[in-house]
Amino acid sequence: MPAPAPSSSLRWSPKALLRVSVAVALVTIVLKGAAGYVTNSMGLISDAMESFVNLASAMFALAMVTIAARPADEDHPYGHHKAEYFSSGFEGILIIGAALAIGWAAIVRLMSPQPIEQLGWGLALSIVSSMLNAALAIAMFRAARAHRSIALEADGRHLITDVWTSAAVVVGIVAVHVTGWLWLDPLLAIGVALNIVREGVHLVWRSSQGLMDQALDAPSLAAMNEALARFAARPDGAALRFDDIVTRSAGRRRFADLHMHVPGEWSLQRAAGLRDALEQSLMEAVPGLRVTIQLLPLNMEARAVRMGEHE
């Protein structure tokens, strides 16, 4: 039977998708900028301003993903995977900065409302650019899950926020045209700014948690515990005990440390063989996991644990 074809998310590498994101950002800048120019709509102009953030974010994410892909070296023995968190944090800061600029411009326009012109062309250009962003965001999310890339996830979340923002602006512009309420246009722009501030804060928080060695997510921890339970259920695993499990995430890479207690009369060869088998089981259960297992006799606890109990 022939091997199944790889999914599209796996065929596209993170760097390839981010290069596409740079190109799409350039196209949407032109389309949304033209839409804002022909309509004189503050809502569409603010939407175009956010596309410059898309461009800067994609370029920075591409640089960080390139760094994260570098192999471990003498100065970075655990690799460079955390570089992707800088991308997510940088993108969040840019989003917040763009929101402040959009909010200020909208307040100025709210004080002096301007009529909207050439509505048809403006809406058409905005809708086309939103369709491009939506298609790219879907591809980003799929690739982020496949490659466990926070840089792709951050870029995808920003793009999908941009899509919803554009949709709200389009609906609002139509409402302005129907009602004649010119103040509604800058008010929509303020809503855009508040929405992307929320997204920016989320991205900054997510990147900070990654840089502080956050534990593995709940599904990954559950998969680890299931693998340990299956291993303990084996005939040769009944005498084992596992404790002091510590995990952390670093970009695409995941790490776990634990103690495996074995009967003191076992030979080192037997204990090490079971340890190797357990490492393999855990790495199969959680893709991208690196495991460090310390062997201890059943009647002995690690010194670090005993010291910690008295703190």
PAZAPA-4460 file (N, C-alpha, C; in steps of 0.05 Angstrom, whole numbers, plus 32768, in hexadecimal, padded with zeros to 4 digits):
% residues 311
    n_x    n_y    n_z   ca_x   ca_y   ca_z    c_x    c_y    c_z   seq   type   mol
   8011   7FE8   8000   8000   8000   8000   8012   8019   8000     1      M     A
   800D   802C   7FEE   801E   8044   7FED   801A   8055   8006     2      P     A
   802F   8063   800E   802E   8074   8025   801B   808B   8020     3      A     A
   800C   8094   8034   7FFA   80AB   8030   8009   80C4   802A     4      P     A
   7FFD   80D5   8019   800B   80EE   8012   800B   8100   802A     5      A     A
   8020   810F   802E   8021   8122   8045   800C   8138   8042     6      P     A
   8002   8141   8058   7FEE   8157   8058   7FFB   8170   804D     7      S     A
   7FEA   8183   8044   7FF4   819C   8039   8003   81AC   804E     8      S     A
   7FFA   81A9   8068   8008   81B8   807D   8024   81AF   8082     9      S     A
   802A   8195   807C   8045   818B   807F   8055   8191   8066    10      L     A
   8048   8192   804F   8058   8199   8037   8062   81B5   8037    11      R     A
   8054   81C7   8045   805C   81E3   8047   806C   81E6   8061    12      W     A
   8086   81EE   805E   8096   81F2   8076   808F   820D   8082    13      S     A
   8096   8212   809C   8090   822C   80A8   809C   8243   8098    14      P     A
   80B5   8240   808F   80C2   8256   8081   80B4   825B   8066    15      K     A
   80AB   8246   8058   809D   824A   803F   8083   8259   8044    16      A     A
   8074   8252   8058   805B   825F   805E   805F   827D   8066    17      L     A
   8074   8282   8075   8079   829E   807D   8082   82AE   8065    18      L     A
   8090   82A2   8052   8097   82B1   8039   807D   82B8   802A    19      R     A
   806A   82A5   8029   8050   82AB   801D   8042   82C1   802C    20      V     A
   8044   82C1   8047   8038   82D5   8057   8043   82F1   8051    21      S     A
   805D   82F3   804D   8069   830C   8045   805D   8316   802B    22      V     A
   805B   8304   8017   8050   830C   7FFD   8032   8314   8000    23      A     A
   8023   8305   800F   8006   830C   8012   8003   8326   8021    24      V     A
   8015   832C   8034   8013   8345   8043   8018   835D   802F    25      A     A
   802B   8359   801D   8030   836F   8009   8018   8373   7FF8    26      L     A
   800C   835D   7FEF   7FF4   835F   7FDE   7FDD   836D   7FED    27      V     A
   7FD8   8365   8006   7FC2   8370   8015   7FC7   838E   801C    28      T     A
   7FE0   8395   8020   7FE6   83B2   8024   7FDD   83C2   800C    29      I     A
   7FE3   83B8   7FF4   7FDB   83C6   7FDC   7FBC   83C7   7FD9    30      V     A
   7FAF   83B0   7FDE   7F92   83AE   7FDA   7F84   83BF   7FEF    31      L     A
   7F8B   83BC   8008   7F7D   83CB   801D   7F84   83E9   801D    32      K     A
   7F9D   83EF   8016   7FA5   840B   8013   7F95   8418   7FFD    33      G     A
   7F91   840A   7FE7   7F81   8415   7FD1   7F64   8418   7FDA    34      A     A
   7F5A   8404   7FE9   7F3E   8406   7FF3   7F3A   841E   8005    35      A     A
   7F4D   8422   8017   7F4C   843A   8028   7F4E   8454   8019    36      G     A
   7F5F   8454   8004   7F63   846D   7FF5   7F4A   8474   7FE5    37      Y     A
   7F3E   8461   7FD7   7F27   8467   7FC6   7F0E   846E   7FD6    38      V     A
   7F0C   8462   7FEE   7EF3   8467   7FFE   7EF6   847D   8012    39      T     A
   7F0F   8484   8019   7F14   8498   802F   7F07   848E   8049    40      N     A
   7F07   8473   804D   7EFB   8468   8065   7F11   8463   807A    41      S     A
   7F0C   846E   8092   7F20   846A   80A7   7F21   844C   80AF    42      M     A
   7F0A   843F   80AE   7F0A   8422   80B4   7F1B   8412   80A2    43      G     A
   7F1A   8417   8087   7F2A   8409   8074   7F47   8412   8076    44      L     A
   7F4C   842B   807C   7F68   8435   807F   7F75   8427   8097    45      I     A
   7F66   8425   80AD   7F71   8417   80C4   7F77   83FA   80BE    46      S     A
   7F65   83EE   80AE   7F6A   83D2   80A6   7F83   83CF   8095    47      D     A
   7F88   83E3   8084   7FA1   83E3   8074   7FB9   83E7   8085    48      A     A
   7FB7   83F8   809A   7FCE   83FC   80AC   7FD6   83E2   80BA    49      M     A
   7FC2   83D1   80C1   7FC8   83B8   80CE   7FD7   83A5   80BC    50      E     A
   7FD3   83A8   80A2   7FE1   8397   808F   8000   839C   808F    51      S     A
   8008   83B4   8096   8025   83BA   8099   8030   83A9   80B1    52      F     A
   801F   83A6   80C5   8027   8395   80DC   802A   8378   80D3    53      V     A
   8017   836F   80C2   8019   8354   80B7   8034   8350   80A9    54      N     A
   803C   8364   8099   8055   8361   808A   806D   8360   809D    55      L     A
   806E   8372   80B0   8085   8373   80C3   8086   8359   80D3    56      A     A
   806E   8350   80DC   806D   8338   80EC   8076   831F   80DD    57      S     A
   806E   831D   80C4   8075   8306   80B3   8093   8306   80AE    58      A     A
   809F   831D   80A9   80BC   831E   80A5   80CC   8317   80BE    59      M     A
   80C3   8321   80D5   80D1   831A   80EE   80CD   82FD   80F4    60      F     A
   80B5   82F2   80F0   80B0   82D6   80F6   80C1   82C4   80E4    61      A     A
   80C5   82CC   80CB   80D6   82BD   80B8   80F2   82BC   80C3    62      L     A
   80FC   82D3   80CD   8117   82D3   80D8   811A   82C1   80F1    63      A     A
   8105   82C2   8102   8107   82B2   811B   8104   8294   8115    64      M     A
   80F3   828D   8102   80F0   8271   80FB   810A   8266   80EF    65      V     A
   8118   8277   80E0   8131   826F   80D5   8146   8269   80EB    66      T     A
   8146   827B   80FF   8158   8277   8116   8150   825E   8126    67      I     A
   8136   825B   812A   812C   8244   813A   8133   8229   812D    68      A     A
   8136   8229   8113   813D   8210   8105   815A   8208   8107    69      A     A
   816B   821A   8112   8187   8213   8114   818B   81FC   8128    70      R     A
   819E   81EB   8122   81A3   81D5   8135   81B1   81DE   814E    71      P     A
   81B0   81CE   8163   81BD   81D4   817C   81DB   81D7   8178    72      A     A
   81E7   81E9   8187   8204   81ED   8185   820F   81F0   81A1    73      D     A
   8229   81F6   81A3   8236   81F7   81BD   822A   820C   81CF    74      E     A
   8222   8223   81C4   8217   8239   81D4   81F9   8235   81D9    75      D     A
   81EC   8225   81C9   81CF   8220   81CC   81CA   8201   81CA    76      H     A
   81D1   81F3   81E0   81D0   81D5   81DE   81B3   81CB   81DC    77      P     A
   819F   81DB   81E3   8183   81D2   81E1   8176   81DD   81C7    78      Y     A
   8186   81E8   81B5   817C   81F2   819C   8173   820F   819E    79      G     A
   8167   8219   8188   815E   8235   8186   8140   8237   8184    80      H     A
   8131   8223   818E   8114   8222   8188   8105   823A   8194    81      H     A
   810F   8246   81AA   8100   825B   81B7   8100   8275   81A7    82      K     A
   810F   8276   8191   810F   828E   8181   80F3   8295   8177    83      A     A
   80E3   8280   8173   80C8   8285   8169   80B7   8295   817C    84      E     A
   80BC   8293   8196   80AD   82A2   81AA   80B3   82C0   81A7    85      Y     A
   80CB   82C7   819F   80D1   82E4   819A   80C0   82EE   8183    86      F     A
   80BC   82DD   816F   80AB   82E5   8158   808E   82EB   8161    87      S     A
   8083   82D9   8172   8068   82DD   817B   8066   82F6   818C    88      S     A
   8079   82FB   819E   8079   8313   81AF   807C   832C   819F    89      G     A
   808E   832C   818B   8092   8343   817A   8079   8349   816A    90      F     A
   806C   8335   8160   8053   8339   8151   803E   8345   8163    91      E     A
   803C   833C   817C   8028   8348   818E   802E   8365   8194    92      G     A
   8047   836C   8197   804F   8388   819D   8048   839A   8184    93      I     A
   804E   838F   816C   8047   839F   8154   8029   83A3   8151    94      L     A
   801A   838E   8158   7FFD   8391   8156   7FF3   83A6   8169    95      I     A
   7FFD   83A7   8182   7FF5   83BB   8195   7FFC   83D7   818B    96      I     A
   8014   83DA   8180   801D   83F4   8175   800B   83FD   815E    97      G     A
   8004   83EA   814C   7FF2   83F1   8136   7FD7   83F9   8141    98      A     A
   7FCD   83EC   8155   7FB3   83F3   8161   7FB3   840F   816C    99      A     A
   7FC9   8417   8179   7FCA   8432   8184   7FC9   8447   816D   100      L     A
   7FD8   8441   8158   7FD8   8454   8141   7FBD   8455   8134   101      A     A
   7FB0   843E   8131   7F95   843E   8125   7F81   844D   8137   102      I     A
   7F83   8448   8151   7F71   8455   8163   7F74   8474   8163   103      G     A
   7F8D   847D   8162   7F91   849A   8161   7F86   84A6   8147   104      W     A
   7F8C   8499   8130   7F81   84A4   8117   7F63   84A4   8116   105      A     A
   7F57   848F   8122   7F3A   848D   8123   7F2D   84A3   8134   106      A     A
   7F3A   84A9   814A   7F30   84BF   815C   7F31   84DA   814D   107      I     A
   7F47   84DE   813F   7F49   84F7   812F   7F32   84F8   811A   108      V     A
   7F2D   84E2   810C   7F18   84E1   80F8   7EFC   84E4   8106   109      R     A
   7EF9   84D9   811E   7EE0   84DB   812B   7ED9   84F8   8132   110      L     A
   7EED   8508   8137   7EE9   8524   813C   7EE1   8534   8123   111      M     A
   7EE9   8528   810C   7EE3   8536   80F3   7EDB   8521   80DE   112      S     A
   7EC3   8516   80DE   7EBB   8500   80CC   7EBD   8508   80AF   113      P     A
   7EC4   84F5   809E   7EC7   84FA   8081   7EB5   84E7   8072   114      Q     A
   7EAA   84EF   805B   7E98   84DE   804B   7EA8   84C6   803F   115      P     A
   7E99   84B0   803A   7EA5   8499   802D   7E9F   849A   800F   116      I     A
   7EB4   8493   7FFF   7EB2   8495   7FE2   7EB7   847A   7FD5   117      E     A
   7EAD   8476   7FBD   7EB2   845E   7FAC   7EB1   8444   7FBD   118      Q     A
   7E9A   8440   7FC9   7E96   842A   7FDC   7E9A   840F   7FCE   119      L     A
   7E90   840B   7FB6   7E92   83F1   7FA8   7EAE   83E7   7FA5   120      G     A
   7EBF   83F8   7F9A   7EDB   83F1   7F95   7EE9   83EB   7FB0   121      W     A
   7EE4   83FC   7FC3   7EF2   83F8   7FDD   7EEB   83DE   7FEA   122      G     A
   7ED1   83D7   7FEA   7EC9   83BE   7FF6   7ED3   83A6   7FE7   123      L     A
   7ED4   83A8   7FCC   7EDE   8391   7FBC   7EFB   838C   7FC2   124      A     A
   7F0B   83A1   7FC4   7F28   839D   7FC9   7F2C   8392   7FE6   125      L     A
   7F1C   839B   7FF9   7F1F   8392   8014   7F17   8374   8016   126      S     A
   7F02   836C   8009   7EF9   8350   800A   7F0E   833E   7FFD   127      I     A
   7F19   8346   7FE7   7F2E   8335   7FDA   7F45   8331   7FEC   128      V     A
   7F4F   8346   7FF9   7F66   8344   800B   7F5F   8332   8023   129      S     A
   7F46   8334   802D   7F3E   8324   8044   7F3E   8306   803C   130      S     A
   7F35   8300   8024   7F35   82E4   801B   7F51   82D9   801A   131      M     A
   7F64   82E9   8011   7F80   82E0   8011   7F8A   82DB   802D   132      L     A
   7F84   82ED   8040   7F8D   82E9   805B   7F80   82D0   8068   133      N     A
   7F66   82CC   8062   7F58   82B5   806E   7F64   829A   8064   134      A     A
   7F6A   8299   804A   7F76   8280   803F   7F91   827B   804C   135      A     A
   7FA1   8290   804E   7FBC   828D   805A   7FBA   8286   8078   136      L     A
   7FA7   8292   8086   7FA4   828C   80A3   7F9D   826E   80A7   137      A     A
   7F8C   8263   8097   7F85   8247   8099   7F9D   8235   8095   138      I     A
   7FAD   823C   8081   7FC6   822D   807C   7FD9   8230   8093   139      A     A
   7FDB   8248   809F   7FEC   824C   80B6   7FE5   823B   80CE   140      M     A
   7FCB   823A   80D4   7FC2   822B   80EB   7FC8   820D   80E7   141      F     A
   7FC3   8202   80CF   7FC8   81E6   80CA   7FE6   81E0   80CD   142      R     A
   7FF7   81F2   80C1   8014   81EE   80C3   801E   81F1   80E0   143      A     A
   8012   8204   80EF   801A   8208   810B   8016   81EF   811B   144      A     A
   7FFF   81E2   8117   7FFA   81C9   8125   800D   81B3   811D   145      R     A
   8012   81B1   8103   8023   819C   80F9   8040   819F   8101   146      A     A
   804A   81B8   8102   8066   81BE   8108   806A   81C8   8125   147      H     A
   8054   81CB   8134   8055   81D6   814F   8064   81F0   8150   148      R     A
   805C   8202   813E   806A   821C   813B   8059   8233   8146   149      S     A
   8062   8240   815C   8053   8256   8167   8055   826F   8154   150      I     A
   806B   8270   8144   806D   8287   8132   8057   8285   811C   151      A     A
   8052   826D   8112   803D   826A   80FE   8022   826F   810C   152      L     A
   801E   8265   8124   8005   8269   8132   8000   8286   8137   153      E     A
   8014   8295   813F   8011   82B2   8144   800A   82C0   812A   154      A     A
   8017   82BA   8115   8011   82C7   80FB   7FF5   82C0   80F2   155      D     A
   7FED   82A6   80F5   7FD2   829E   80EE   7FBD   82AC   80FE   156      G     A
   7FC2   82AF   8118   7FAE   82BC   8129   7FAB   82DA   8122   157      R     A
   7FC2   82E6   811B   7FC1   8302   8113   7FB1   8305   80F9   158      H     A
   7FB6   82F3   80E6   7FA9   82F4   80CC   7F8B   82F0   80CF   159      L     A
   7F83   82DD   80E0   7F66   82D8   80E3   7F59   82EF   80F1   160      I     A
   7F67   82FC   8104   7F5D   8314   8110   7F59   832A   80FB   161      T     A
   7F6C   832C   80E9   7F6A   833F   80D3   7F52   833A   80C2   162      D     A
   7F4C   8321   80BD   7F34   8319   80AD   7F1A   8322   80BB   163      V     A
   7F18   831C   80D4   7F00   8325   80E3   7EFE   8343   80E5   164      W     A
   7F15   8350   80E8   7F15   836D   80E9   7F0B   8378   80CF   165      T     A
   7F15   836E   80B8   7F0D   8377   809E   7EEF   8373   809A   166      S     A
   7EE5   835C   80A3   7EC8   8356   809F   7EB7   836A   80AF   167      A     A
   7EC0   8371   80C7   7EB1   8384   80D7   7EB2   83A0   80CA   168      A     A
   7EC9   83A7   80BF   7ECC   83C1   80B1   7EB9   83C2   8099   169      V     A
   7EB9   83AC   8089   7EA8   83AC   8071   7E8A   83B0   8079   170      V     A
   7E81   83A1   808E   7E66   83A4   8097   7E61   83C0   80A0   171      V     A
   7E74   83CB   80AF   7E70   83E6   80B9   7E6F   83FB   80A3   172      G     A
   7E80   83F8   808F   7E80   840B   8079   7E66   840B   806A   173      I     A
   7E5B   83F3   8066   7E40   83F1   805A   7E2B   83FF   806B   174      V     A
   7E2E   83FC   8086   7E1B   8409   8098   7E1D   8427   8096   175      A     A
   7E36   8431   8094   7E3A   844E   8091   7E2C   8458   8077   176      V     A
   7E2F   8448   8062   7E24   8450   8048   7E05   8451   8049   177      H     A
   7DFA   843D   8058   7DDD   843B   8059   7DD1   8451   806C   178      V     A
   7DDE   8455   8083   7DD3   8467   8097   7DDC   8484   8093   179      T     A
   7DF4   8488   8087   7DFF   84A3   8084   7E0C   84AD   809E   180      G     A
   7E10   849B   80B1   7E1D   84A3   80CA   7E3B   84A1   80C6   181      W     A
   7E47   84B8   80C0   7E64   84B9   80BA   7E75   84B2   80D3   182      L     A
   7E6B   84B8   80EB   7E7A   84B2   8103   7E7E   8494   8108   183      W     A
   7E6D   8484   80FA   7E6F   8467   80FE   7E89   845C   80F3   184      L     A
   7E94   8468   80DE   7EAD   845F   80D2   7EC5   8460   80E5   185      D     A
   7ECB   8477   80F0   7EE1   8478   8103   7EDC   8468   811C   186      P     A
   7EC2   8465   8124   7EBC   8455   813B   7EC3   8438   8136   187      L     A
   7EBE   842F   811D   7EC6   8414   8116   7EE4   8410   8117   188      L     A
   7EF3   8425   810F   7F10   8423   8110   7F1A   8420   812D   189      A     A
   7F0C   842E   8140   7F14   842B   815C   7F0E   840F   8165   190      I     A
   7EF8   8403   815C   7EF2   83E7   8162   7F07   83D4   8157   191      G     A
   7F11   83DA   813F   7F27   83CA   8133   7F3F   83CC   8145   192      V     A
   7F46   83E4   814F   7F5D   83E7   8160   7F5B   83D7   817A   193      A     A
   7F43   83D8   8186   7F3F   83C9   819F   7F41   83AB   819B   194      L     A
   7F37   83A2   8184   7F38   8385   817E   7F54   837B   817B   195      N     A
   7F65   838A   816C   7F80   8380   8167   7F92   8385   817F   196      I     A
   7F8B   8397   8191   7F99   8399   81AB   7F96   837F   81BB   197      V     A
   7F7D   8375   81BB   7F78   835C   81C9   7F89   8345   81BE   198      R     A
   7F8B   8344   81A4   7F9B   832F   8197   7FB9   8333   819D   199      E     A
   7FC2   834C   819D   7FDE   8351   81A3   7FE5   834A   81BF   200      G     A
   7FD4   8350   81D2   7FDA   8348   81EE   7FDB   832A   81F1   201      V     A
   7FC9   831C   81E3   7FC9   82FF   81E4   7FE4   82F3   81DA   202      H     A
   7FEE   82FE   81C4   8006   82F4   81B8   801E   82F9   81CA   203      L     A
   801F   8311   81D6   8035   8318   81E8   8035   8305   8200   204      V     A
   801D   8300   820B   801B   82EE   8222   8023   82D2   821B   205      W     A
   801B   82C9   8204   8021   82AD   81FB   8040   82AA   81F8   206      R     A
   804D   82BD   81ED   806A   82BC   81E9   8078   82BD   8203   207      S     A
   806F   82CD   8216   807C   82CF   8230   807A   82B5   823F   208      S     A
   8064   82A7   823C   8061   828D   824A   8074   8278   823E   209      Q     A
   8078   8279   8224   808B   8267   8217   80A8   826D   8220   210      G     A
   80AF   8286   8222   80CA   828D   822A   80D0   8286   8247   211      L     A
   80BB   8283   8257   80BE   827B   8273   80BB   825D   8278   212      M     A
   80C0   824D   8263   80C0   8230   8265   80A5   8226   826F   213      D     A
   8090   822C   8262   8076   8222   8269   8074   8204   8266   214      Q     A
   8065   81F7   8278   8062   81DA   8276   8054   81D2   825C   215      A     A
   8055   81B9   8255   8047   81AF   823E   8029   81B3   8241   216      L     A
   801B   81B5   822B   7FFE   81B8   822B   7FF0   819F   8236   217      D     A
   7FD7   81A2   823E   7FC8   818C   824B   7FC7   8173   823A   218      A     A
   7FC1   8175   821F   7FC0   815C   820F   7FDB   814E   820E   219      P     A
   7FF1   815C   820D   800B   8150   820D   8011   8142   8227   220      S     A
   800A   814F   823D   800E   8143   8258   7FFD   812A   825B   221      L     A
   7FE5   812B   8251   7FD4   8114   8252   7FDF   80FC   8242   222      A     A
   7FEB   8103   822A   7FF7   80EE   821A   800F   80E2   8228   223      A     A
   801F   80F2   8236   8035   80E8   8245   802C   80D6   825C   224      M     A
   8018   80DE   826A   800E   80CE   8280   8003   80B3   8276   225      N     A
   7FF5   80B4   825F   7FEB   809B   8254   8002   8088   824C   226      E     A
   8017   8093   8241   802E   8083   8239   803B   8077   8252   227      A     A
   803E   8086   8267   8049   807C   8280   8038   8065   828C   228      L     A
   801D   8069   828B   800B   8055   8295   800D   803B   8285   229      A     A
   800F   803E   826A   8011   8026   8259   802B   8017   825F   230      R     A
   8041   8027   8264   805B   801B   8269   805A   800C   8284   231      F     A
   804E   8019   8298   804C   800C   82B3   803C   7FF3   82B2   232      A     A
   8029   7FF1   829F   8018   7FD9   829D   8026   7FC1   8290   233      A     A
   803D   7FC5   8284   804D   7FAF   8279   8057   7F9D   828F   234      R     A
   805B   7F83   8288   8066   7F70   829D   8080   7F7A   82A9   235      P     A
   8092   7F86   8298   80AB   7F8F   82A3   80AA   7FAB   82AF   236      D     A
   8092   7FB7   82AE   8090   7FD2   82B9   8081   7FD4   82D3   237      G     A
   8077   7FBC   82DD   8067   7FBC   82F5   8077   7FC5   830D   238      A     A
   8091   7FC1   830D   80A2   7FC8   8324   80AC   7FE5   8323   239      A     A
   80A4   7FF4   830F   80AF   800F   830B   809E   8024   8319   240      L     A
   80AA   803B   831E   809B   8052   8329   80A6   806B   831B   241      R     A
   8094   807D   8313   809C   8096   8305   8093   80AD   8316   242      F     A
   80A5   80C1   8319   809D   80D9   8327   80AE   80F1   831E   243      D     A
   80A9   8108   832B   80B8   8121   8325   80B9   8127   8307   244      D     A
   80A1   8126   82FB   809F   812C   82DE   809E   814A   82DA   245      I     A
   80B1   8155   82CB   80B2   8171   82C5   80B4   8175   82A7   246      V     A
   80A4   8187   829C   80A3   818B   827F   80A6   81A9   8279   247      T     A
   80AF   81AE   8260   80B0   81CA   8257   80AF   81CA   8239   248      R     A
   80A6   81E1   822E   80A5   81E4   8211   80B9   81F9   8208   249      S     A
   80C5   81F5   81F1   80D8   8209   81E6   80D4   8209   81C8   250      A     A
   80C0   821A   81BF   80BA   821A   81A2   80AE   8200   819A   251      G     A
   80BA   81F4   8185   80B0   81DA   817B   80B9   81C3   818D   252      R     A
   80CE   81C7   819B   80D9   81B1   81AC   80CC   81B0   81C7   253      R     A
   80C9   8197   81D1   80BD   8193   81EC   80D0   8182   81FC   254      R     A
   80D2   8187   8216   80E4   8179   8227   80D6   816E   823F   255      F     A
   80DF   8157   8249   80D3   814B   8261   80EA   813E   8270   256      A     A
   80E9   8142   828B   80FC   8135   829D   80EC   8125   82B2   257      D     A
   80F4   810D   82B8   80E6   80FE   82CD   80F9   80E9   82D9   258      L     A
   80F1   80DE   82F0   8100   80C9   82FE   80F2   80AF   82F9   259      H     A
   8101   809A   82F3   80F7   807F   82F1   8104   806E   8307   260      M     A
   80F4   8065   831A   80FF   8055   8331   80FC   8038   832A   261      H     A
   8112   8029   832D   8113   800C   8327   811C   7FFD   833F   262      V     A
   8117   7FE3   8341   8121   7FD3   8358   8140   7FD5   8359   263      P     A
   814A   7FD8   8372   8167   7FDC   8375   8177   7FC4   836D   264      G     A
   816C   7FAC   836C   817C   7F95   8365   817E   7F91   8346   265      E     A
   8170   7FA2   8337   8172   7F9F   831A   818E   7FA7   8310   266      W     A
   8196   7F9B   82FA   81B0   7FA3   82EE   81AC   7FBE   82DF   267      S     A
   81C2   7FCD   82DC   81C0   7FE6   82CE   81B7   7FE2   82B1   268      L     A
   81C0   7FCC   82A5   81B8   7FC7   8289   819A   7FC3   8287   269      Q     A
   818E   7FB5   8299   8171   7FB0   8298   8162   7FCB   829C   270      R     A
   816A   7FDA   82B0   815D   7FF4   82B5   8160   8007   829E   271      A     A
   8178   8009   8292   817D   801B   827C   816D   8013   8264   272      A     A
   816A   7FF9   825F   815A   7FEF   8249   813D   7FF8   824B   273      G     A
   8132   7FF5   8263   8116   7FFE   8267   8114   801D   8265   274      L     A
   8128   802B   826E   8128   8048   826B   8127   8050   824E   275      R     A
   8137   8043   823D   8137   8049   8220   811C   8044   8214   276      D     A
   8110   802D   821C   80F6   8027   8211   80E1   803B   8219   277      A     A
   80E3   8045   8232   80D0   8059   823C   80D3   8073   822D   278      L     A
   80EC   807B   8229   80F2   8094   8219   80E5   8092   81FE   279      E     A
   80E8   807B   81F1   80DC   8078   81D6   80BE   807A   81D7   280      Q     A
   80B2   806E   81EB   8094   806F   81EE   808A   808B   81F2   281      S     A
   8098   809B   8202   8090   80B6   8207   8094   80C8   81EF   282      L     A
   80A9   80C4   81E0   80AE   80D4   81C8   809A   80CD   81B2   283      M     A
   8091   80B4   81B1   807C   80AD   819E   8061   80B9   81A6   284      E     A
   805C   80BB   81C0   8043   80C6   81CA   8041   80E4   81C6   285      A     A
   8058   80F2   81C9   8058   810F   81C6   806D   8117   81B1   286      V     A
   8065   811D   8199   8078   8124   8184   808A   813C   818C   287      P     A
   80A4   813A   8186   80B6   8150   818C   80C0   8150   81A8   288      G     A
   80BA   813B   81B8   80C2   813A   81D4   80DE   8130   81D7   289      L     A
   80EE   813D   81E8   8108   8134   81F1   8106   812C   820E   290      R     A
   810D   8113   8215   8109   8109   8230   8123   8104   823D   291      V     A
   8125   810C   8257   813C   8105   8268   8131   80F6   8280   292      T     A
   813A   80DD   8283   8130   80CC   8299   8147   80C5   82AB   293      I     A
   8144   80CB   82C5   8158   80C4   82D9   8150   80AA   82E7   294      Q     A
   8163   8097   82E8   815E   807D   82F5   8164   807F   8313   295      L     A
   8151   8075   8323   8155   8074   8340   814A   805A   834B   296      L     A
   8156   8050   8361   814A   8039   836E   812F   8040   837A   297      P     A
   811E   802B   837E   8103   8030   8388   8103   803D   83A4   298      L     A
   8117   8037   83B4   8117   8042   83D0   8127   805C   83D2   299      N     A
   812C   8069   83BC   813C   8082   83BD   812E   8098   83AE   300      M     A
   812F   80B0   83BA   8125   80C8   83AD   813C   80DA   83A5   301      E     A
   8138   80EA   8390   814D   80FC   8387   8153   8110   839D   302      A     A
   816D   8117   83A0   8175   812A   83B5   8168   8145   83B1   303      R     A
   8164   814E   8398   8158   8168   8393   813B   8168   839E   304      A     A
   812D   8151   839C   8112   8150   83A6   8112   8152   83C4   305      V     A
   8124   8143   83D2   8124   8143   83EF   812B   815F   83F9   306      R     A
   813E   816D   83EC   8144   8188   83F4   812C   819B   83F0   307      M     A
   811E   8197   83DA   8107   81A8   83D5   80F1   81A5   83E9   308      G     A
   80EE   818D   83F4   80D9   8188   8408   80DD   8198   8421   309      E     A
   80F6   81A0   8427   80FC   81AE   8440   80FD   81CD   843D   310      H     A
   80F8   81D7   8424   80F9   81F3   841F   80E0   8201   842A   311      E     A
***
